[in-house]
Amino acid sequence: MNLLSITERLKNPKVSKLEKLVRIEFIDVVKNLNINKVLSISCGDGTWEYLVFHHAKSIKEIIATDIVECPVSKSDQLLLKDLGNWSFTKVDASGILPFEDNHFDFVFHQDVVEHTDKPYTFLKEQYRVLRGGGTLLCGTPNLFRPANIIKLITGHLRFPVKIGYNKQIGDYIHVQEFYEQQLKLILAEIGFKDIQVKHCFFGFHFANICFSMYPTSDLGKTLSHFLVFTAKK
Protein backbone atom coordinates (compact mmCIF):
# COMPACT_ATOMS: atom_id res chain seq x y z
CA MET A 1 0.00 0.00 0.00
CA ASN A 2 1.22 3.49 -0.88
CA LEU A 3 0.67 6.67 1.11
CA LEU A 4 -2.10 8.90 -0.17
CA SER A 5 -1.25 12.34 -1.48
CA ILE A 6 -2.11 15.28 0.76
CA THR A 7 -5.07 16.20 -1.46
CA GLU A 8 -6.32 12.62 -1.56
CA ARG A 9 -6.16 12.32 2.21
CA LEU A 10 -7.85 15.63 2.95
CA LYS A 11 -10.62 15.12 0.36
CA ASN A 12 -11.18 11.42 1.00
CA PRO A 13 -14.98 11.01 1.44
CA LYS A 14 -14.41 7.80 3.40
CA VAL A 15 -12.19 9.37 6.06
CA SER A 16 -13.11 8.10 9.52
CA LYS A 17 -14.91 10.16 12.14
CA LEU A 18 -11.84 9.80 14.34
CA GLU A 19 -9.43 11.25 11.79
CA LYS A 20 -11.76 14.18 11.13
CA LEU A 21 -11.92 14.82 14.86
CA VAL A 22 -8.16 14.64 15.36
CA ARG A 23 -7.65 17.07 12.48
CA ILE A 24 -10.10 19.52 14.05
CA GLU A 25 -8.31 19.29 17.38
CA PHE A 26 -4.91 19.75 15.74
CA ILE A 27 -6.06 22.85 13.84
CA ASP A 28 -7.65 24.26 17.00
CA VAL A 29 -4.29 24.05 18.78
CA VAL A 30 -2.21 25.34 15.87
CA LYS A 31 -4.36 28.36 15.04
CA ASN A 32 -3.88 29.76 18.55
CA LEU A 33 -0.07 29.61 18.42
CA ASN A 34 2.36 32.27 17.26
CA ILE A 35 5.14 30.09 15.90
CA ASN A 36 8.12 30.64 13.63
CA LYS A 37 10.09 27.40 13.58
CA VAL A 38 8.32 24.04 13.64
CA LEU A 39 9.55 20.47 13.93
CA SER A 40 7.40 17.63 12.59
CA ILE A 41 8.33 14.22 13.99
CA SER A 42 7.73 11.27 11.62
CA CYS A 43 6.04 13.37 8.96
CA GLY A 44 4.34 10.59 6.99
CA ASP A 45 2.58 11.99 3.91
CA GLY A 46 3.01 15.66 4.91
CA THR A 47 -0.65 16.37 5.69
CA TRP A 48 0.03 17.75 9.17
CA GLU A 49 2.64 20.19 7.85
CA TYR A 50 0.14 21.30 5.21
CA LEU A 51 -2.37 22.08 7.96
CA VAL A 52 0.24 24.01 9.94
CA PHE A 53 1.06 26.21 6.94
CA HIS A 54 -2.61 26.96 6.44
CA HIS A 55 -3.61 27.64 10.04
CA ALA A 56 -0.62 28.75 12.14
CA LYS A 57 0.25 32.38 12.75
CA SER A 58 3.64 33.79 11.70
CA ILE A 59 4.91 30.43 10.46
CA LYS A 60 8.34 30.72 8.82
CA GLU A 61 9.89 27.27 8.70
CA ILE A 62 8.92 23.61 9.07
CA ILE A 63 11.51 20.88 9.30
CA ALA A 64 9.93 17.47 8.71
CA THR A 65 11.66 14.32 9.95
CA ASP A 66 11.37 10.57 9.71
CA ILE A 67 13.57 7.52 10.30
CA VAL A 68 13.20 6.53 6.64
CA GLU A 69 13.96 8.44 3.47
CA CYS A 70 11.43 11.22 2.89
CA PRO A 71 8.02 9.52 2.55
CA VAL A 72 6.34 12.68 1.21
CA SER A 73 5.76 12.37 -2.54
CA LYS A 74 7.81 14.60 -4.86
CA SER A 75 4.68 16.49 -5.93
CA ASP A 76 3.63 17.08 -2.33
CA GLN A 77 7.14 18.24 -1.41
CA LEU A 78 6.75 20.92 -4.09
CA LEU A 79 3.29 21.78 -2.75
CA LEU A 80 4.65 22.26 0.78
CA LYS A 81 7.61 24.31 -0.45
CA ASP A 82 5.18 26.58 -2.32
CA LEU A 83 3.44 27.24 1.00
CA GLY A 84 6.58 28.12 2.94
CA ASN A 85 10.08 27.12 4.01
CA TRP A 86 9.73 23.33 4.22
CA SER A 87 12.57 20.83 4.34
CA PHE A 88 13.17 17.21 5.31
CA THR A 89 15.82 15.69 7.58
CA LYS A 90 16.26 11.97 8.10
CA VAL A 91 16.80 11.18 11.79
CA ASP A 92 18.15 8.23 13.72
CA ALA A 93 15.75 5.65 15.14
CA SER A 94 17.42 6.08 18.56
CA GLY A 95 15.38 9.25 19.04
CA ILE A 96 18.39 11.59 19.26
CA LEU A 97 17.65 14.68 17.17
CA PRO A 98 20.32 16.44 15.06
CA PHE A 99 19.22 19.92 16.12
CA GLU A 100 20.59 22.44 18.59
CA ASP A 101 19.00 23.21 21.95
CA ASN A 102 16.12 25.70 22.18
CA HIS A 103 15.59 25.86 18.42
CA PHE A 104 11.87 25.29 17.75
CA ASP A 105 8.67 27.03 18.84
CA PHE A 106 6.44 24.02 18.15
CA VAL A 107 7.13 20.28 17.99
CA PHE A 108 4.39 17.85 17.04
CA HIS A 109 3.68 14.23 16.18
CA GLN A 110 0.56 12.16 15.67
CA ASP A 111 0.48 8.37 16.12
CA VAL A 112 4.23 8.16 16.71
CA VAL A 113 5.19 7.75 20.38
CA GLU A 114 3.55 4.30 20.50
CA HIS A 115 6.02 3.14 17.82
CA THR A 116 9.13 4.04 19.85
CA ASP A 117 11.37 1.76 21.90
CA LYS A 118 12.49 4.55 24.23
CA PRO A 119 9.60 6.98 24.76
CA TYR A 120 11.37 8.87 27.56
CA THR A 121 14.40 9.62 25.35
CA PHE A 122 12.10 10.35 22.41
CA LEU A 123 10.16 13.02 24.35
CA LYS A 124 13.16 14.37 26.26
CA GLU A 125 14.90 15.18 22.97
CA GLN A 126 11.84 17.15 21.90
CA TYR A 127 11.98 19.06 25.19
CA ARG A 128 15.66 19.83 24.54
CA VAL A 129 15.10 21.32 21.09
CA LEU A 130 12.06 23.36 22.14
CA ARG A 131 12.55 26.98 23.09
CA GLY A 132 11.41 28.18 26.49
CA GLY A 133 7.64 28.66 26.28
CA GLY A 134 7.48 26.40 23.22
CA THR A 135 4.65 23.92 22.71
CA LEU A 136 4.63 20.16 22.23
CA LEU A 137 1.63 18.39 20.69
CA CYS A 138 1.57 14.61 21.00
CA GLY A 139 -1.37 12.56 19.73
CA THR A 140 -1.58 8.85 20.48
CA PRO A 141 -4.18 6.07 20.74
CA ASN A 142 -5.37 5.36 24.27
CA LEU A 143 -4.33 2.01 25.72
CA PHE A 144 -7.72 1.77 27.46
CA ARG A 145 -9.88 2.25 24.36
CA PRO A 146 -12.86 -0.16 24.07
CA ALA A 147 -11.30 -2.31 21.33
CA ASN A 148 -8.31 -2.97 23.58
CA ILE A 149 -10.56 -3.84 26.53
CA ILE A 150 -12.16 -6.55 24.39
CA LYS A 151 -8.71 -7.82 23.38
CA LEU A 152 -7.66 -7.84 27.03
CA ILE A 153 -10.70 -9.86 28.13
CA THR A 154 -10.17 -12.38 25.33
CA GLY A 155 -6.42 -12.64 25.95
CA HIS A 156 -5.36 -10.99 22.69
CA LEU A 157 -3.89 -7.69 23.94
CA ARG A 158 -0.14 -8.07 23.40
CA PHE A 159 2.74 -5.83 22.39
CA PRO A 160 4.58 -5.32 20.15
CA VAL A 161 1.88 -5.72 17.49
CA LYS A 162 1.94 -5.10 13.75
CA ILE A 163 -1.00 -2.94 12.69
CA GLY A 164 -0.21 -2.40 9.03
CA TYR A 165 2.30 -1.89 6.23
CA ASN A 166 3.19 0.95 3.93
CA LYS A 167 5.57 0.88 0.96
CA GLN A 168 7.27 4.16 1.85
CA ILE A 169 7.61 3.54 5.59
CA GLY A 170 7.47 -0.24 6.06
CA ASP A 171 5.77 -2.14 8.87
CA TYR A 172 3.68 -0.19 11.38
CA ILE A 173 4.53 -1.67 14.78
CA HIS A 174 2.98 -0.53 18.07
CA VAL A 175 5.82 -1.26 20.47
CA GLN A 176 3.67 -0.16 23.41
CA GLU A 177 0.65 2.03 24.08
CA PHE A 178 -0.08 4.55 26.81
CA TYR A 179 -2.90 5.60 29.07
CA GLU A 180 -3.40 9.20 30.13
CA GLN A 181 -1.71 9.31 33.52
CA GLN A 182 1.25 7.27 32.34
CA LEU A 183 2.18 9.70 29.58
CA LYS A 184 1.41 12.70 31.79
CA LEU A 185 3.93 11.45 34.34
CA ILE A 186 6.61 10.96 31.67
CA LEU A 187 6.08 14.48 30.32
CA ALA A 188 6.14 15.98 33.82
CA GLU A 189 9.30 14.09 34.79
CA ILE A 190 11.05 15.42 31.70
CA GLY A 191 10.12 18.96 32.74
CA PHE A 192 7.08 19.87 30.66
CA LYS A 193 4.56 22.22 32.26
CA ASP A 194 0.88 23.04 31.71
CA ILE A 195 0.16 19.54 30.44
CA GLN A 196 -3.32 19.37 28.93
CA VAL A 197 -5.20 16.39 27.49
CA LYS A 198 -8.07 16.35 25.02
CA HIS A 199 -10.04 13.08 24.99
CA CYS A 200 -11.26 12.21 21.50
CA PHE A 201 -13.82 9.68 20.28
CA PHE A 202 -15.52 7.40 22.78
CA GLY A 203 -16.71 4.44 20.74
CA PHE A 204 -15.54 1.70 18.40
CA HIS A 205 -13.27 3.20 15.77
CA PHE A 206 -12.99 0.00 13.71
CA ALA A 207 -16.76 0.11 13.19
CA ASN A 208 -16.91 3.93 12.95
CA ILE A 209 -19.36 3.91 15.89
CA CYS A 210 -19.08 6.97 18.12
CA PHE A 211 -20.95 7.50 21.39
CA SER A 212 -19.29 10.87 22.03
CA MET A 213 -16.82 12.90 20.00
CA TYR A 214 -15.43 14.70 23.07
CA PRO A 215 -16.48 12.62 26.09
CA THR A 216 -17.00 14.53 29.33
CA SER A 217 -17.85 11.68 31.69
CA ASP A 218 -15.09 9.88 33.59
CA LEU A 219 -15.97 6.65 31.80
CA GLY A 220 -15.89 8.28 28.37
CA LYS A 221 -12.57 9.97 29.05
CA THR A 222 -10.99 6.81 30.43
CA LEU A 223 -12.12 4.77 27.42
CA SER A 224 -11.67 7.43 24.71
CA HIS A 225 -9.93 6.14 21.62
CA PHE A 226 -7.39 8.93 21.13
CA LEU A 227 -5.52 11.30 23.44
CA VAL A 228 -4.07 14.65 22.34
CA PHE A 229 -1.51 16.01 24.77
CA THR A 230 -0.23 19.57 24.70
CA ALA A 231 2.53 20.80 27.00
CA LYS A 232 4.84 23.77 27.43
CA LYS A 233 8.54 23.97 28.06
C-alpha positions in Angstrom: 0.0 0.0 0.0 1.2 3.5 -0.9 0.7 6.7 1.1 -2.1 8.9 -0.2 -1.3 12.3 -1.5 -2.1 15.3 0.8 -5.1 16.2 -1.5 -6.3 12.6 -1.6 -6.2 12.3 2.2 -7.9 15.6 3.0 -10.6 15.1 0.4 -11.2 11.4 1.0 -15.0 11.0 1.4 -14.4 7.8 3.4 -12.2 9.4 6.1 -13.1 8.1 9.5 -14.9 10.2 12.1 -11.8 9.8 14.3 -9.4 11.3 11.8 -11.8 14.2 11.1 -11.9 14.8 14.9 -8.2 14.6 15.4 -7.6 17.1 12.5 -10.1 19.5 14.0 -8.3 19.3 17.4 -4.9 19.8 15.7 -6.1 22.8 13.8 -7.6 24.3 17.0 -4.3 24.0 18.8 -2.2 25.3 15.9 -4.4 28.4 15.0 -3.9 29.8 18.5 -0.1 29.6 18.4 2.4 32.3 17.3 5.1 30.1 15.9 8.1 30.6 13.6 10.1 27.4 13.6 8.3 24.0 13.6 9.5 20.5 13.9 7.4 17.6 12.6 8.3 14.2 14.0 7.7 11.3 11.6 6.0 13.4 9.0 4.3 10.6 7.0 2.6 12.0 3.9 3.0 15.7 4.9 -0.7 16.4 5.7 0.0 17.7 9.2 2.6 20.2 7.9 0.1 21.3 5.2 -2.4 22.1 8.0 0.2 24.0 9.9 1.1 26.2 6.9 -2.6 27.0 6.4 -3.6 27.6 10.0 -0.6 28.8 12.1 0.2 32.4 12.8 3.6 33.8 11.7 4.9 30.4 10.5 8.3 30.7 8.8 9.9 27.3 8.7 8.9 23.6 9.1 11.5 20.9 9.3 9.9 17.5 8.7 11.7 14.3 9.9 11.4 10.6 9.7 13.6 7.5 10.3 13.2 6.5 6.6 14.0 8.4 3.5 11.4 11.2 2.9 8.0 9.5 2.6 6.3 12.7 1.2 5.8 12.4 -2.5 7.8 14.6 -4.9 4.7 16.5 -5.9 3.6 17.1 -2.3 7.1 18.2 -1.4 6.7 20.9 -4.1 3.3 21.8 -2.7 4.6 22.3 0.8 7.6 24.3 -0.4 5.2 26.6 -2.3 3.4 27.2 1.0 6.6 28.1 2.9 10.1 27.1 4.0 9.7 23.3 4.2 12.6 20.8 4.3 13.2 17.2 5.3 15.8 15.7 7.6 16.3 12.0 8.1 16.8 11.2 11.8 18.2 8.2 13.7 15.7 5.7 15.1 17.4 6.1 18.6 15.4 9.3 19.0 18.4 11.6 19.3 17.6 14.7 17.2 20.3 16.4 15.1 19.2 19.9 16.1 20.6 22.4 18.6 19.0 23.2 21.9 16.1 25.7 22.2 15.6 25.9 18.4 11.9 25.3 17.7 8.7 27.0 18.8 6.4 24.0 18.2 7.1 20.3 18.0 4.4 17.9 17.0 3.7 14.2 16.2 0.6 12.2 15.7 0.5 8.4 16.1 4.2 8.2 16.7 5.2 7.7 20.4 3.6 4.3 20.5 6.0 3.1 17.8 9.1 4.0 19.9 11.4 1.8 21.9 12.5 4.6 24.2 9.6 7.0 24.8 11.4 8.9 27.6 14.4 9.6 25.3 12.1 10.4 22.4 10.2 13.0 24.3 13.2 14.4 26.3 14.9 15.2 23.0 11.8 17.1 21.9 12.0 19.1 25.2 15.7 19.8 24.5 15.1 21.3 21.1 12.1 23.4 22.1 12.5 27.0 23.1 11.4 28.2 26.5 7.6 28.7 26.3 7.5 26.4 23.2 4.7 23.9 22.7 4.6 20.2 22.2 1.6 18.4 20.7 1.6 14.6 21.0 -1.4 12.6 19.7 -1.6 8.8 20.5 -4.2 6.1 20.7 -5.4 5.4 24.3 -4.3 2.0 25.7 -7.7 1.8 27.5 -9.9 2.3 24.4 -12.9 -0.2 24.1 -11.3 -2.3 21.3 -8.3 -3.0 23.6 -10.6 -3.8 26.5 -12.2 -6.5 24.4 -8.7 -7.8 23.4 -7.7 -7.8 27.0 -10.7 -9.9 28.1 -10.2 -12.4 25.3 -6.4 -12.6 25.9 -5.4 -11.0 22.7 -3.9 -7.7 23.9 -0.1 -8.1 23.4 2.7 -5.8 22.4 4.6 -5.3 20.1 1.9 -5.7 17.5 1.9 -5.1 13.8 -1.0 -2.9 12.7 -0.2 -2.4 9.0 2.3 -1.9 6.2 3.2 1.0 3.9 5.6 0.9 1.0 7.3 4.2 1.8 7.6 3.5 5.6 7.5 -0.2 6.1 5.8 -2.1 8.9 3.7 -0.2 11.4 4.5 -1.7 14.8 3.0 -0.5 18.1 5.8 -1.3 20.5 3.7 -0.2 23.4 0.7 2.0 24.1 -0.1 4.5 26.8 -2.9 5.6 29.1 -3.4 9.2 30.1 -1.7 9.3 33.5 1.2 7.3 32.3 2.2 9.7 29.6 1.4 12.7 31.8 3.9 11.5 34.3 6.6 11.0 31.7 6.1 14.5 30.3 6.1 16.0 33.8 9.3 14.1 34.8 11.0 15.4 31.7 10.1 19.0 32.7 7.1 19.9 30.7 4.6 22.2 32.3 0.9 23.0 31.7 0.2 19.5 30.4 -3.3 19.4 28.9 -5.2 16.4 27.5 -8.1 16.3 25.0 -10.0 13.1 25.0 -11.3 12.2 21.5 -13.8 9.7 20.3 -15.5 7.4 22.8 -16.7 4.4 20.7 -15.5 1.7 18.4 -13.3 3.2 15.8 -13.0 0.0 13.7 -16.8 0.1 13.2 -16.9 3.9 13.0 -19.4 3.9 15.9 -19.1 7.0 18.1 -20.9 7.5 21.4 -19.3 10.9 22.0 -16.8 12.9 20.0 -15.4 14.7 23.1 -16.5 12.6 26.1 -17.0 14.5 29.3 -17.9 11.7 31.7 -15.1 9.9 33.6 -16.0 6.6 31.8 -15.9 8.3 28.4 -12.6 10.0 29.1 -11.0 6.8 30.4 -12.1 4.8 27.4 -11.7 7.4 24.7 -9.9 6.1 21.6 -7.4 8.9 21.1 -5.5 11.3 23.4 -4.1 14.7 22.3 -1.5 16.0 24.8 -0.2 19.6 24.7 2.5 20.8 27.0 4.8 23.8 27.4 8.5 24.0 28.1 
